[in-house]
Amino acid sequence: MIQKANGDAIEVFLEGPISEKTEIFDIKIQNFKDIKLNMAKVTFINSIGVKNWISWTLRMATGAKLTLEECPYVIVNQVNIVHGFVPKNSVITSFFAPFLCDACGHEQILKLENGVHYKYAQNQLPHEVNLPEVICAKCGAVMEPDFMVDKTFGFLKEKT
């Protein structure tokens, strides 16, 4: 884990599993108003990691913003499945999603980005999902998302 603090902002680059031994839970999160987590190198999260994660985020300062970047698909699943996994004032700026070629079975991971491939619901406007056409690098066929689109993008709905 690498962390860079600057006043009331912190940027953390996580690596490996999120579990009972993850160092991020030692950061005094209540001292920061802007928390940015790059999760590109997170490999998985276990149940104790989920529990510790929620406890850790509950210590965020009132009004603090949590930004998650380059989330592995497993983290997006937790955001959608576990109530309270991320606080209200959170944004996923990008995540990696699996695509599958029905023609040849090739799998490919694509980085999806906020403002390009999806937009959060806001001001009573619905969220938007604009998945790109993904061409199979192996056979040239059009690939399909290897996930349930509506469920995966559930985190975009306006938070009440």
Buried (B, 14 or more C-beta within 10 A) or exposed (E): BEEEEEEEBBBBBBBEBBBEEBEBBEBEBEBBBBBBBBBBEBEEBEEEBBEBBBEBBEEBEEEBBBBBBBBBBBBBBBBBEBEEBBBEBBBBBBBBBEBBBEEEEBEBEBEBBBEEBBBBEEEEEEBEBEBEEBBBEBEEBEBEBBBEEEEBBBBBEEEE
